[in-house]
């Protein structure tokens, strides 16, 4: 018996790749040749125009040079000034205080609050003046720089014209504005006592400040009652001034009356009208 064998397929040959036709490229179109132009001949420049152009160019260069020199000069000046201001040769070496006794100079220096070694040219003299004038006994102060290293403080103190006893029993010296400027250990000689209170302290201080020098050592106290002032001598005589007006003129009249009396004791001298004094 014969077996059936199927026919074998013969393998096909691989297909050859298809060849594509090459792309058609168009040849570049020739550009038309540029029309040749005849070369223009340079026009000769007017000599005057050339000179103006050269002058303008030189002037612009000079301006730039001047600006550069100005900037360099400003930088140099600032550097020199900074060096001088911060130089140790211009530091504060001493604080000179004038116008007061040596006992008060340390207090003035402490109020000035300027340390040695600070740059003298950077010290705010206005601020120093205000700090010194905050002292109760200073009327005004003037602060100036004195090169190379001195800060000078000129002080005008307030002078006492009277005294009074404070609320706590201490003795206070009073200036011509009625302000207590400093305490005192006891009643000062040659100054009257102000026996007033409240706002009358200012008026009484004005009266005390108007007392003539010849009458001053004989005055013991000043009083104000119901707006009328009186000056009491140590002998007990009362000088009645009335309202606190024309005080200096009234006290001069009272001094003349006392001199005319030649030591005769009187209880009072009324000079409310200075031109017509009355004694009794």
Secondary structure by P-SEA (a helix, b strand, c coil): cbbbbcccccccccccccccccccccccccccccccccccccccccaaaaaaaaaaaaaaaaaaaaaaaaaaaaaaaaaaaaaaaacccccccbbbbccccccaaaaaaaaacccccccccccaaaaaaaaaaccccccbbbbbbcccbbbbbbbbbbbbccccccccbbbbbbccccccccccccccccbbbbcccccaaaaaaaaaaacccccccccccccccccbbbbbcccccccccccccaaaaaaaaaaaaaaaaccccccbbbcccccccccc
